[in-house]
Amino acid sequence: MSSKKEVSSAELQICEPLPSHRELFLDDYTYCPLCGDELLYTHNTHFSHLEVAEEAHCQCCKIRIKNNNYRLQ
């Protein structure tokens, strides 16, 4: 037979809820995957080619993380 003390110790532990897809996306977009420092974004607009060049780099790691080109409409 199990005592009341043993039953209470077998209760489920409550864990923090998992982050949403939005929170995961924002963390990936905002912070460096290596050190967790905030990324610095620069945007260069090329009106002759109708595009914007977006670059993200980490000042702590000294690496470029992202380099994306977007078309202007």
PDB file with SEQRES, HELIX, SHEET and CRYST1 records, atoms N, CA, C and O in Angstrom:
SEQRES   1 A   73  MET SER SER LYS LYS GLU VAL SER SER ALA GLU LEU GLN          
SEQRES   2 A   73  ILE CYS GLU PRO LEU PRO SER HIS ARG GLU LEU PHE LEU          
SEQRES   3 A   73  ASP ASP TYR THR TYR CYS PRO LEU CYS GLY ASP GLU LEU          
SEQRES   4 A   73  LEU TYR THR HIS ASN THR HIS PHE SER HIS LEU GLU VAL          
SEQRES   5 A   73  ALA GLU GLU ALA HIS CYS GLN CYS CYS LYS ILE ARG ILE          
SEQRES   6 A   73  LYS ASN ASN ASN TYR ARG LEU GLN                              
HELIX    1 AA1 LYS A    4  SER A    9  1                                   6    
HELIX    2 AA2 HIS A   21  THR A   30  1                                  10    
SHEET    1 AA1 3 LEU A  40  HIS A  46  0                                        
SHEET    2 AA1 3 GLU A  51  CYS A  58 -1                                        
SHEET    3 AA1 3 ILE A  63  ARG A  71 -1                                        
CRYST1    1.000    1.000    1.000  90.00  90.00  90.00 P 1           1          
ATOM      1  N   MET A   1       0.821  -1.179   0.000  1.00  0.00           N  
ATOM      2  CA  MET A   1       0.000   0.000   0.000  1.00  0.00           C  
ATOM      3  C   MET A   1       0.867   1.245   0.000  1.00  0.00           C  
ATOM      4  O   MET A   1       1.917   1.289   0.641  1.00  0.00           O  
ATOM      5  N   SER A   2       0.428   2.225  -0.705  1.00  0.00           N  
ATOM      6  CA  SER A   2       1.193   3.472  -0.746  1.00  0.00           C  
ATOM      7  C   SER A   2       0.590   4.474   0.225  1.00  0.00           C  
ATOM      8  O   SER A   2      -0.626   4.564   0.389  1.00  0.00           O  
ATOM      9  N   SER A   3       1.450   5.196   0.841  1.00  0.00           N  
ATOM     10  CA  SER A   3       0.984   6.197   1.797  1.00  0.00           C  
ATOM     11  C   SER A   3       0.643   7.484   1.060  1.00  0.00           C  
ATOM     12  O   SER A   3       0.942   7.634  -0.125  1.00  0.00           O  
ATOM     13  N   LYS A   4       0.018   8.403   1.771  1.00  0.00           N  
ATOM     14  CA  LYS A   4      -0.369   9.681   1.200  1.00  0.00           C  
ATOM     15  C   LYS A   4       0.867  10.490   0.805  1.00  0.00           C  
ATOM     16  O   LYS A   4       0.834  11.252  -0.162  1.00  0.00           O  
ATOM     17  N   LYS A   5       1.948  10.322   1.550  1.00  0.00           N  
ATOM     18  CA  LYS A   5       3.188  11.042   1.277  1.00  0.00           C  
ATOM     19  C   LYS A   5       3.775  10.614  -0.068  1.00  0.00           C  
ATOM     20  O   LYS A   5       4.273  11.459  -0.813  1.00  0.00           O  
ATOM     21  N   GLU A   6       3.727   9.333  -0.391  1.00  0.00           N  
ATOM     22  CA  GLU A   6       4.256   8.833  -1.654  1.00  0.00           C  
ATOM     23  C   GLU A   6       3.422   9.310  -2.836  1.00  0.00           C  
ATOM     24  O   GLU A   6       3.972   9.619  -3.893  1.00  0.00           O  
ATOM     25  N   VAL A   7       2.125   9.374  -2.676  1.00  0.00           N  
ATOM     26  CA  VAL A   7       1.235   9.812  -3.749  1.00  0.00           C  
ATOM     27  C   VAL A   7       1.487  11.279  -4.076  1.00  0.00           C  
ATOM     28  O   VAL A   7       1.515  11.648  -5.250  1.00  0.00           O  
ATOM     29  N   SER A   8       1.669  12.118  -3.067  1.00  0.00           N  
ATOM     30  CA  SER A   8       1.880  13.543  -3.322  1.00  0.00           C  
ATOM     31  C   SER A   8       3.223  13.799  -4.000  1.00  0.00           C  
ATOM     32  O   SER A   8       3.354  14.770  -4.746  1.00  0.00           O  
ATOM     33  N   SER A   9       4.217  12.957  -3.761  1.00  0.00           N  
ATOM     34  CA  SER A   9       5.508  13.148  -4.415  1.00  0.00           C  
ATOM     35  C   SER A   9       5.467  12.726  -5.876  1.00  0.00           C  
ATOM     36  O   SER A   9       6.356  13.091  -6.646  1.00  0.00           O  
ATOM     37  N   ALA A  10       4.454  11.965  -6.272  1.00  0.00           N  
ATOM     38  CA  ALA A  10       4.328  11.505  -7.647  1.00  0.00           C  
ATOM     39  C   ALA A  10       3.503  12.464  -8.506  1.00  0.00           C  
ATOM     40  O   ALA A  10       3.215  12.153  -9.662  1.00  0.00           O  
ATOM     41  N   GLU A  11       3.117  13.622  -7.965  1.00  0.00           N  
ATOM     42  CA  GLU A  11       2.333  14.584  -8.735  1.00  0.00           C  
ATOM     43  C   GLU A  11       3.164  15.120  -9.900  1.00  0.00           C  
ATOM     44  O   GLU A  11       4.393  15.162  -9.847  1.00  0.00           O  
ATOM     45  N   LEU A  12       2.468  15.522 -10.934  1.00  0.00           N  
ATOM     46  CA  LEU A  12       3.148  16.063 -12.109  1.00  0.00           C  
ATOM     47  C   LEU A  12       3.765  17.421 -11.803  1.00  0.00           C  
ATOM     48  O   LEU A  12       3.189  18.235 -11.081  1.00  0.00           O  
ATOM     49  N   GLN A  13       4.929  17.645 -12.357  1.00  0.00           N  
ATOM     50  CA  GLN A  13       5.563  18.942 -12.206  1.00  0.00           C  
ATOM     51  C   GLN A  13       5.093  19.845 -13.338  1.00  0.00           C  
ATOM     52  O   GLN A  13       4.997  19.411 -14.486  1.00  0.00           O  
ATOM     53  N   ILE A  14       4.804  21.089 -13.016  1.00  0.00           N  
ATOM     54  CA  ILE A  14       4.354  22.048 -14.013  1.00  0.00           C  
ATOM     55  C   ILE A  14       5.580  22.707 -14.631  1.00  0.00           C  
ATOM     56  O   ILE A  14       6.428  23.254 -13.927  1.00  0.00           O  
ATOM     57  N   CYS A  15       5.661  22.647 -15.954  1.00  0.00           N  
ATOM     58  CA  CYS A  15       6.787  23.236 -16.684  1.00  0.00           C  
ATOM     59  C   CYS A  15       6.330  24.521 -17.365  1.00  0.00           C  
ATOM     60  O   CYS A  15       5.135  24.755 -17.544  1.00  0.00           O  
ATOM     61  N   GLU A  16       7.298  25.347 -17.740  1.00  0.00           N  
ATOM     62  CA  GLU A  16       6.974  26.559 -18.476  1.00  0.00           C  
ATOM     63  C   GLU A  16       6.433  26.181 -19.849  1.00  0.00           C  
ATOM     64  O   GLU A  16       6.874  25.193 -20.436  1.00  0.00           O  
ATOM     65  N   PRO A  17       5.480  26.959 -20.371  1.00  0.00           N  
ATOM     66  CA  PRO A  17       4.955  26.649 -21.707  1.00  0.00           C  
ATOM     67  C   PRO A  17       6.022  26.875 -22.775  1.00  0.00           C  
ATOM     68  O   PRO A  17       6.907  27.716 -22.620  1.00  0.00           O  
ATOM     69  N   LEU A  18       5.923  26.121 -23.847  1.00  0.00           N  
ATOM     70  CA  LEU A  18       6.867  26.264 -24.957  1.00  0.00           C  
ATOM     71  C   LEU A  18       6.662  27.615 -25.639  1.00  0.00           C  
ATOM     72  O   LEU A  18       5.533  28.102 -25.709  1.00  0.00           O  
ATOM     73  N   PRO A  19       7.738  28.229 -26.144  1.00  0.00           N  
ATOM     74  CA  PRO A  19       7.573  29.513 -26.838  1.00  0.00           C  
ATOM     75  C   PRO A  19       6.803  29.324 -28.143  1.00  0.00           C  
ATOM     76  O   PRO A  19       6.881  28.272 -28.777  1.00  0.00           O  
ATOM     77  N   SER A  20       6.063  30.354 -28.530  1.00  0.00           N  
ATOM     78  CA  SER A  20       5.275  30.282 -29.759  1.00  0.00           C  
ATOM     79  C   SER A  20       6.191  30.400 -30.975  1.00  0.00           C  
ATOM     80  O   SER A  20       7.365  30.747 -30.851  1.00  0.00           O  
ATOM     81  N   HIS A  21       5.638  30.107 -32.145  1.00  0.00           N  
ATOM     82  CA  HIS A  21       6.407  30.224 -33.386  1.00  0.00           C  
ATOM     83  C   HIS A  21       6.852  31.669 -33.603  1.00  0.00           C  
ATOM     84  O   HIS A  21       7.946  31.921 -34.107  1.00  0.00           O  
ATOM     85  N   ARG A  22       6.006  32.600 -33.223  1.00  0.00           N  
ATOM     86  CA  ARG A  22       6.335  34.027 -33.366  1.00  0.00           C  
ATOM     87  C   ARG A  22       7.535  34.392 -32.495  1.00  0.00           C  
ATOM     88  O   ARG A  22       8.445  35.081 -32.955  1.00  0.00           O  
ATOM     89  N   GLU A  23       7.545  33.942 -31.254  1.00  0.00           N  
ATOM     90  CA  GLU A  23       8.663  34.229 -30.350  1.00  0.00           C  
ATOM     91  C   GLU A  23       9.961  33.596 -30.850  1.00  0.00           C  
ATOM     92  O   GLU A  23      11.022  34.214 -30.767  1.00  0.00           O  
ATOM     93  N   LEU A  24       9.883  32.376 -31.366  1.00  0.00           N  
ATOM     94  CA  LEU A  24      11.069  31.710 -31.910  1.00  0.00           C  
ATOM     95  C   LEU A  24      11.618  32.459 -33.122  1.00  0.00           C  
ATOM     96  O   LEU A  24      12.830  32.622 -33.261  1.00  0.00           O  
ATOM     97  N   PHE A  25      10.716  32.914 -34.003  1.00  0.00           N  
ATOM     98  CA  PHE A  25      11.134  33.666 -35.180  1.00  0.00           C  
ATOM     99  C   PHE A  25      11.799  34.978 -34.781  1.00  0.00           C  
ATOM    100  O   PHE A  25      12.850  35.328 -35.317  1.00  0.00           O  
ATOM    101  N   LEU A  26      11.195  35.707 -33.844  1.00  0.00           N  
ATOM    102  CA  LEU A  26      11.760  36.986 -33.414  1.00  0.00           C  
ATOM    103  C   LEU A  26      13.111  36.812 -32.735  1.00  0.00           C  
ATOM    104  O   LEU A  26      14.004  37.637 -32.927  1.00  0.00           O  
ATOM    105  N   ASP A  27      13.277  35.763 -31.950  1.00  0.00           N  
ATOM    106  CA  ASP A  27      14.574  35.502 -31.319  1.00  0.00           C  
ATOM    107  C   ASP A  27      15.635  35.190 -32.374  1.00  0.00           C  
ATOM    108  O   ASP A  27      16.770  35.658 -32.278  1.00  0.00           O  
ATOM    109  N   ASP A  28      15.261  34.397 -33.377  1.00  0.00           N  
ATOM    110  CA  ASP A  28      16.194  34.050 -34.449  1.00  0.00           C  
ATOM    111  C   ASP A  28      16.574  35.281 -35.264  1.00  0.00           C  
ATOM    112  O   ASP A  28      17.716  35.409 -35.704  1.00  0.00           O  
ATOM    113  N   TYR A  29      15.621  36.185 -35.465  1.00  0.00           N  
ATOM    114  CA  TYR A  29      15.848  37.389 -36.262  1.00  0.00           C  
ATOM    115  C   TYR A  29      16.644  38.439 -35.496  1.00  0.00           C  
ATOM    116  O   TYR A  29      17.390  39.205 -36.105  1.00  0.00           O  
ATOM    117  N   THR A  30      16.503  38.491 -34.180  1.00  0.00           N  
ATOM    118  CA  THR A  30      17.059  39.574 -33.374  1.00  0.00           C  
ATOM    119  C   THR A  30      18.405  39.256 -32.742  1.00  0.00           C  
ATOM    120  O   THR A  30      19.228  40.156 -32.574  1.00  0.00           O  
ATOM    121  N   TYR A  31      18.650  37.996 -32.387  1.00  0.00           N  
ATOM    122  CA  TYR A  31      19.837  37.657 -31.601  1.00  0.00           C  
ATOM    123  C   TYR A  31      20.786  36.724 -32.353  1.00  0.00           C  
ATOM    124  O   TYR A  31      20.364  35.910 -33.174  1.00  0.00           O  
ATOM    125  N   CYS A  32      22.075  36.862 -32.052  1.00  0.00           N  
ATOM    126  CA  CYS A  32      23.121  36.032 -32.655  1.00  0.00           C  
ATOM    127  C   CYS A  32      22.964  34.582 -32.189  1.00  0.00           C  
ATOM    128  O   CYS A  32      22.803  34.337 -30.993  1.00  0.00           O  
ATOM    129  N   PRO A  33      23.010  33.615 -33.119  1.00  0.00           N  
ATOM    130  CA  PRO A  33      22.876  32.213 -32.717  1.00  0.00           C  
ATOM    131  C   PRO A  33      24.102  31.675 -31.979  1.00  0.00           C  
ATOM    132  O   PRO A  33      24.012  30.645 -31.311  1.00  0.00           O  
ATOM    133  N   LEU A  34      25.244  32.355 -32.088  1.00  0.00           N  
ATOM    134  CA  LEU A  34      26.461  31.883 -31.427  1.00  0.00           C  
ATOM    135  C   LEU A  34      26.598  32.392 -29.997  1.00  0.00           C  
ATOM    136  O   LEU A  34      26.846  31.611 -29.078  1.00  0.00           O  
ATOM    137  N   CYS A  35      26.436  33.711 -29.806  1.00  0.00           N  
ATOM    138  CA  CYS A  35      26.685  34.283 -28.477  1.00  0.00           C  
ATOM    139  C   CYS A  35      25.431  34.840 -27.810  1.00  0.00           C  
ATOM    140  O   CYS A  35      25.444  35.086 -26.603  1.00  0.00           O  
ATOM    141  N   GLY A  36      24.347  35.047 -28.562  1.00  0.00           N  
ATOM    142  CA  GLY A  36      23.118  35.573 -27.986  1.00  0.00           C  
ATOM    143  C   GLY A  36      23.062  37.087 -27.920  1.00  0.00           C  
ATOM    144  O   GLY A  36      22.086  37.644 -27.417  1.00  0.00           O  
ATOM    145  N   ASP A  37      24.097  37.773 -28.423  1.00  0.00           N  
ATOM    146  CA  ASP A  37      24.112  39.232 -28.443  1.00  0.00           C  
ATOM    147  C   ASP A  37      23.143  39.730 -29.520  1.00  0.00           C  
ATOM    148  O   ASP A  37      22.814  38.994 -30.450  1.00  0.00           O  
ATOM    149  N   GLU A  38      22.693  40.970 -29.393  1.00  0.00           N  
ATOM    150  CA  GLU A  38      21.743  41.523 -30.356  1.00  0.00           C  
ATOM    151  C   GLU A  38      22.437  41.798 -31.692  1.00  0.00           C  
ATOM    152  O   GLU A  38      23.558  42.305 -31.729  1.00  0.00           O  
ATOM    153  N   LEU A  39      21.749  41.453 -32.793  1.00  0.00           N  
ATOM    154  CA  LEU A  39      22.297  41.666 -34.128  1.00  0.00           C  
ATOM    155  C   LEU A  39      22.115  43.119 -34.551  1.00  0.00           C  
ATOM    156  O   LEU A  39      21.138  43.768 -34.177  1.00  0.00           O  
ATOM    157  N   LEU A  40      23.061  43.619 -35.329  1.00  0.00           N  
ATOM    158  CA  LEU A  40      22.989  44.962 -35.880  1.00  0.00           C  
ATOM    159  C   LEU A  40      22.660  44.838 -37.362  1.00  0.00           C  
ATOM    160  O   LEU A  40      23.383  44.179 -38.109  1.00  0.00           O  
ATOM    161  N   TYR A  41      21.560  45.477 -37.788  1.00  0.00           N  
ATOM    162  CA  TYR A  41      21.108  45.406 -39.174  1.00  0.00           C  
ATOM    163  C   TYR A  41      21.462  46.687 -39.912  1.00  0.00           C  
ATOM    164  O   TYR A  41      21.352  47.784 -39.364  1.00  0.00           O  
ATOM    165  N   THR A  42      21.888  46.537 -41.166  1.00  0.00           N  
ATOM    166  CA  THR A  42      22.093  47.674 -42.059  1.00  0.00           C  
ATOM    167  C   THR A  42      21.282  47.426 -43.327  1.00  0.00           C  
ATOM    168  O   THR A  42      21.143  46.291 -43.783  1.00  0.00           O  
ATOM    169  N   HIS A  43      20.751  48.512 -43.884  1.00  0.00           N  
ATOM    170  CA  HIS A  43      19.939  48.431 -45.097  1.00  0.00           C  
ATOM    171  C   HIS A  43      20.494  49.417 -46.119  1.00  0.00           C  
ATOM    172  O   HIS A  43      20.612  50.610 -45.839  1.00  0.00           O  
ATOM    173  N   ASN A  44      20.830  48.922 -47.287  1.00  0.00           N  
ATOM    174  CA  ASN A  44      21.303  49.758 -48.390  1.00  0.00           C  
ATOM    175  C   ASN A  44      20.283  49.681 -49.515  1.00  0.00           C  
ATOM    176  O   ASN A  44      19.973  48.601 -50.018  1.00  0.00           O  
ATOM    177  N   THR A  45      19.766  50.845 -49.903  1.00  0.00           N  
ATOM    178  CA  THR A  45      18.755  50.905 -50.947  1.00  0.00           C  
ATOM    179  C   THR A  45      19.409  51.234 -52.279  1.00  0.00           C  
ATOM    180  O   THR A  45      20.151  52.209 -52.396  1.00  0.00           O  
ATOM    181  N   HIS A  46      19.126  50.414 -53.277  1.00  0.00           N  
ATOM    182  CA  HIS A  46      19.626  50.620 -54.636  1.00  0.00           C  
ATOM    183  C   HIS A  46      18.416  50.924 -55.523  1.00  0.00           C  
ATOM    184  O   HIS A  46      17.774  50.021 -56.058  1.00  0.00           O  
ATOM    185  N   PHE A  47      18.125  52.221 -55.663  1.00  0.00           N  
ATOM    186  CA  PHE A  47      16.934  52.612 -56.416  1.00  0.00           C  
ATOM    187  C   PHE A  47      17.066  52.300 -57.906  1.00  0.00           C  
ATOM    188  O   PHE A  47      16.061  52.062 -58.576  1.00  0.00           O  
ATOM    189  N   SER A  48      18.281  52.300 -58.429  1.00  0.00           N  
ATOM    190  CA  SER A  48      18.454  52.001 -59.853  1.00  0.00           C  
ATOM    191  C   SER A  48      18.111  50.541 -60.165  1.00  0.00           C  
ATOM    192  O   SER A  48      17.647  50.237 -61.264  1.00  0.00           O  
ATOM    193  N   HIS A  49      18.334  49.641 -59.207  1.00  0.00           N  
ATOM    194  CA  HIS A  49      18.007  48.218 -59.376  1.00  0.00           C  
ATOM    195  C   HIS A  49      16.690  47.847 -58.695  1.00  0.00           C  
ATOM    196  O   HIS A  49      16.253  46.698 -58.756  1.00  0.00           O  
ATOM    197  N   LEU A  50      16.064  48.830 -58.047  1.00  0.00           N  
ATOM    198  CA  LEU A  50      14.812  48.615 -57.310  1.00  0.00           C  
ATOM    199  C   LEU A  50      14.938  47.479 -56.297  1.00  0.00           C  
ATOM    200  O   LEU A  50      14.110  46.569 -56.263  1.00  0.00           O  
ATOM    201  N   GLU A  51      15.987  47.545 -55.473  1.00  0.00           N  
ATOM    202  CA  GLU A  51      16.155  46.527 -54.446  1.00  0.00           C  
ATOM    203  C   GLU A  51      16.806  47.106 -53.193  1.00  0.00           C  
ATOM    204  O   GLU A  51      17.464  48.146 -53.229  1.00  0.00           O  
ATOM    205  N   VAL A  52      16.598  46.397 -52.085  1.00  0.00           N  
ATOM    206  CA  VAL A  52      17.181  46.753 -50.793  1.00  0.00           C  
ATOM    207  C   VAL A  52      18.042  45.584 -50.339  1.00  0.00           C  
ATOM    208  O   VAL A  52      17.598  44.436 -50.340  1.00  0.00           O  
ATOM    209  N   ALA A  53      19.277  45.886 -49.952  1.00  0.00           N  
ATOM    210  CA  ALA A  53      20.182  44.859 -49.428  1.00  0.00           C  
ATOM    211  C   ALA A  53      20.198  44.972 -47.905  1.00  0.00           C  
ATOM    212  O   ALA A  53      20.539  46.016 -47.350  1.00  0.00           O  
ATOM    213  N   GLU A  54      19.827  43.887 -47.246  1.00  0.00           N  
ATOM    214  CA  GLU A  54      19.786  43.852 -45.781  1.00  0.00           C  
ATOM    215  C   GLU A  54      20.910  42.944 -45.284  1.00  0.00           C  
ATOM    216  O   GLU A  54      21.034  41.802 -45.727  1.00  0.00           O  
ATOM    217  N   GLU A  55      21.718  43.452 -44.373  1.00  0.00           N  
ATOM    218  CA  GLU A  55      22.792  42.655 -43.780  1.00  0.00           C  
ATOM    219  C   GLU A  55      22.676  42.728 -42.271  1.00  0.00           C  
ATOM    220  O   GLU A  55      22.358  43.777 -41.712  1.00  0.00           O  
ATOM    221  N   ALA A  56      22.938  41.601 -41.610  1.00  0.00           N  
ATOM    222  CA  ALA A  56      22.954  41.552 -40.149  1.00  0.00           C  
ATOM    223  C   ALA A  56      24.294  41.000 -39.708  1.00  0.00           C  
ATOM    224  O   ALA A  56      24.785  40.009 -40.249  1.00  0.00           O  
ATOM    225  N   HIS A  57      24.879  41.659 -38.716  1.00  0.00           N  
ATOM    226  CA  HIS A  57      26.135  41.146 -38.179  1.00  0.00           C  
ATOM    227  C   HIS A  57      26.150  41.308 -36.666  1.00  0.00           C  
ATOM    228  O   HIS A  57      25.428  42.127 -36.098  1.00  0.00           O  
ATOM    229  N   CYS A  58      26.990  40.506 -36.036  1.00  0.00           N  
ATOM    230  CA  CYS A  58      27.133  40.519 -34.587  1.00  0.00           C  
ATOM    231  C   CYS A  58      28.406  41.285 -34.248  1.00  0.00           C  
ATOM    232  O   CYS A  58      29.489  40.940 -34.721  1.00  0.00           O  
ATOM    233  N   GLN A  59      28.274  42.317 -33.437  1.00  0.00           N  
ATOM    234  CA  GLN A  59      29.438  43.113 -33.051  1.00  0.00           C  
ATOM    235  C   GLN A  59      30.348  42.343 -32.106  1.00  0.00           C  
ATOM    236  O   GLN A  59      31.555  42.582 -32.080  1.00  0.00           O  
ATOM    237  N   CYS A  60      29.794  41.434 -31.342  1.00  0.00           N  
ATOM    238  CA  CYS A  60      30.579  40.652 -30.383  1.00  0.00           C  
ATOM    239  C   CYS A  60      31.423  39.588 -31.099  1.00  0.00           C  
ATOM    240  O   CYS A  60      32.624  39.476 -30.851  1.00  0.00           O  
ATOM    241  N   CYS A  61      30.798  38.818 -31.977  1.00  0.00           N  
ATOM    242  CA  CYS A  61      31.483  37.726 -32.694  1.00  0.00           C  
ATOM    243  C   CYS A  61      32.242  38.211 -33.924  1.00  0.00           C  
ATOM    244  O   CYS A  61      33.130  37.520 -34.422  1.00  0.00           O  
ATOM    245  N   LYS A  62      31.891  39.397 -34.411  1.00  0.00           N  
ATOM    246  CA  LYS A  62      32.504  39.960 -35.627  1.00  0.00           C  
ATOM    247  C   LYS A  62      32.232  39.096 -36.859  1.00  0.00           C  
ATOM    248  O   LYS A  62      33.097  38.941 -37.721  1.00  0.00           O  
ATOM    249  N   ILE A  63      31.019  38.534 -36.932  1.00  0.00           N  
ATOM    250  CA  ILE A  63      30.653  37.734 -38.102  1.00  0.00           C  
ATOM    251  C   ILE A  63      29.366  38.276 -38.715  1.00  0.00           C  
ATOM    252  O   ILE A  63      28.535  38.867 -38.027  1.00  0.00           O  
ATOM    253  N   ARG A  64      29.218  38.064 -40.024  1.00  0.00           N  
ATOM    254  CA  ARG A  64      27.991  38.438 -40.719  1.00  0.00           C  
ATOM    255  C   ARG A  64      27.061  37.231 -40.700  1.00  0.00           C  
ATOM    256  O   ARG A  64      27.433  36.136 -41.123  1.00  0.00           O  
ATOM    257  N   ILE A  65      25.873  37.443 -40.214  1.00  0.00           N  
ATOM    258  CA  ILE A  65      24.919  36.343 -40.054  1.00  0.00           C  
ATOM    259  C   ILE A  65      23.996  36.227 -41.265  1.00  0.00           C  
ATOM    260  O   ILE A  65      23.794  35.134 -41.794  1.00  0.00           O  
ATOM    261  N   LYS A  66      23.439  37.357 -41.702  1.00  0.00           N  
ATOM    262  CA  LYS A  66      22.430  37.322 -42.755  1.00  0.00           C  
ATOM    263  C   LYS A  66      22.771  38.324 -43.846  1.00  0.00           C  
ATOM    264  O   LYS A  66      23.345  39.380 -43.583  1.00  0.00           O  
ATOM    265  N   ASN A  67      22.411  37.978 -45.065  1.00  0.00           N  
ATOM    266  CA  ASN A  67      22.592  38.857 -46.208  1.00  0.00           C  
ATOM    267  C   ASN A  67      21.435  38.579 -47.157  1.00  0.00           C  
ATOM    268  O   ASN A  67      21.454  37.585 -47.884  1.00  0.00           O  
ATOM    269  N   ASN A  68      20.426  39.449 -47.157  1.00  0.00           N  
ATOM    270  CA  ASN A  68      19.232  39.246 -47.969  1.00  0.00           C  
ATOM    271  C   ASN A  68      19.007  40.436 -48.886  1.00  0.00           C  
ATOM    272  O   ASN A  68      19.286  41.577 -48.515  1.00  0.00           O  
ATOM    273  N   ASN A  69      18.503  40.167 -50.081  1.00  0.00           N  
ATOM    274  CA  ASN A  69      18.113  41.213 -51.025  1.00  0.00           C  
ATOM    275  C   ASN A  69      16.611  41.143 -51.229  1.00  0.00           C  
ATOM    276  O   ASN A  69      16.042  40.063 -51.391  1.00  0.00           O  
ATOM    277  N   TYR A  70      15.973  42.314 -51.218  1.00  0.00           N  
ATOM    278  CA  TYR A  70      14.526  42.407 -51.393  1.00  0.00           C  
ATOM    279  C   TYR A  70      14.225  43.349 -52.546  1.00  0.00           C  
ATOM    280  O   TYR A  70      14.854  44.397 -52.687  1.00  0.00           O  
ATOM    281  N   ARG A  71      13.255  42.966 -53.370  1.00  0.00           N  
ATOM    282  CA  ARG A  71      12.834  43.804 -54.493  1.00  0.00           C  
ATOM    283  C   ARG A  71      11.856  44.860 -54.015  1.00  0.00           C  
ATOM    284  O   ARG A  71      10.968  44.579 -53.210  1.00  0.00           O  
ATOM    285  N   LEU A  72      12.026  46.084 -54.517  1.00  0.00           N  
ATOM    286  CA  LEU A  72      11.065  47.150 -54.270  1.00  0.00           C  
ATOM    287  C   LEU A  72       9.957  47.039 -55.304  1.00  0.00           C  
ATOM    288  O   LEU A  72      10.204  46.647 -56.445  1.00  0.00           O  
ATOM    289  N   GLN A  73       8.748  47.379 -54.913  1.00  0.00           N  
ATOM    290  CA  GLN A  73       7.620  47.284 -55.844  1.00  0.00           C  
ATOM    291  C   GLN A  73       7.213  48.645 -56.324  1.00  0.00           C  
ATOM    292  O   GLN A  73       6.278  48.766 -57.116  1.00  0.00           O  
TER     293      GLN A  73                                                      
END                                                                             
